[in-house]
C-alpha cells in the first residue's frame, strides 16, 4: 500500500512572508553610493600608520591627516627608530589636535577621540 500512495506537496501559504536574499556588495562600494563622504578625507593618524606610510612611501597628504599631541610625543620618545616619521609629521599639512589629558597612551587617546 505504501508504494501506491501519492505524495502530495503542501500548498505554500500565500500569506507567509517571502524571504529574498540581497546580493552581497563589497564594503568598498559604500563610498561610491554615499555622496556625502568624499575627498578630501579627514584621517586620524597614529604612530604605526605614520611609520607604515614612510616605509611604503604612501602619499598621506592626499587626505587631510590629523595627529594628536600624544602620537607626536610617542614618536619623539621612540628616538632614532622613527626619526624620518617624525620629520614627516612636522609638515604643515598635518593638522595638530591638542590633548587635554596627561599620562595616556596614544592608542587610548585616539579611541577616546573617535568615540566622542
C-alpha positions in Angstrom: 0.0 0.0 0.0 2.9 2.4 0.7 4.1 2.1 -2.8 0.7 3.1 -4.3 0.4 6.2 -2.2 0.7 9.5 -3.9 2.7 12.0 -2.0 1.1 15.4 -2.4 3.1 18.6 -1.8 1.7 21.0 0.6 0.5 24.2 -1.0 2.6 27.2 0.1 0.8 29.6 2.3 0.5 32.8 0.3 0.2 34.9 3.5 3.7 33.9 4.6 6.5 36.5 4.0 8.7 35.6 1.2 12.3 35.9 2.0 14.7 37.1 -0.6 18.4 37.3 -0.1 20.0 40.5 -1.3 23.2 40.1 -3.2 26.4 40.7 -1.3 28.0 44.0 -2.0 31.6 44.9 -1.2 32.0 47.4 1.6 34.3 49.4 -0.7 31.2 50.4 -2.7 29.9 52.4 0.4 31.8 55.5 -0.6 30.7 55.2 -4.2 27.0 55.4 -3.2 27.3 57.8 -0.3 27.7 61.2 -1.8 28.2 63.0 1.5 31.5 61.2 2.1 34.2 62.3 -0.3 37.6 63.7 -0.7 39.4 65.3 1.0 39.1 62.8 3.8 40.0 63.7 7.4 42.2 60.9 8.7 43.2 60.5 12.3 46.7 59.0 12.2 48.6 57.0 14.8 52.3 56.1 15.2 52.1 52.8 13.4 50.3 54.3 10.4 52.9 57.0 10.0 55.7 54.5 10.2 54.0 52.2 7.7 53.4 55.2 5.3 57.0 56.2 5.5 58.3 52.6 4.9 56.0 52.0 1.9 56.2 55.6 0.6 52.4 56.2 0.8 51.2 59.7 -0.1 49.3 60.5 3.0 48.8 64.2 2.1 46.1 63.3 -0.5 43.8 63.3 2.6 43.9 65.7 5.5 45.9 63.8 8.2 45.2 64.7 11.8 47.7 63.9 14.5 47.3 64.3 18.3 49.9 65.5 20.7 50.1 62.0 22.2 51.1 60.5 18.9 53.6 63.3 18.4 55.1 62.6 21.9 55.2 58.8 21.2 57.2 59.4 18.1 59.6 61.8 19.9 60.1 59.2 22.6 60.9 56.5 20.1 64.1 58.4 19.1 66.1 57.3 16.1 63.8 54.5 15.1 61.1 56.9 14.0 63.3 59.8 13.0 62.0 60.0 9.4 58.4 59.6 10.5 58.8 62.5 13.0 60.1 64.7 10.2 57.1 63.8 8.0 54.5 64.7 10.7 56.1 68.0 11.4 55.0 69.1 8.0 52.5 72.0 8.0 50.0 69.8 6.0 49.4 67.6 9.1 46.8 69.1 11.3 47.6 69.1 15.0 45.0 68.2 17.6 45.5 69.3 21.2 45.2 66.7 24.0 43.9 67.9 27.4 45.0 64.9 29.4 48.3 63.5 30.7 49.7 60.1 31.0 47.5 58.4 28.4 48.8 56.1 25.7 48.4 57.4 22.2 46.1 54.5 21.3 43.8 55.2 24.2 43.7 58.9 23.2 42.7 58.0 19.7 39.9 55.7 20.9 38.6 58.4 23.2 38.6 60.9 20.3 36.8 58.6 18.0 34.1 57.6 20.5 33.3 61.2 21.4 
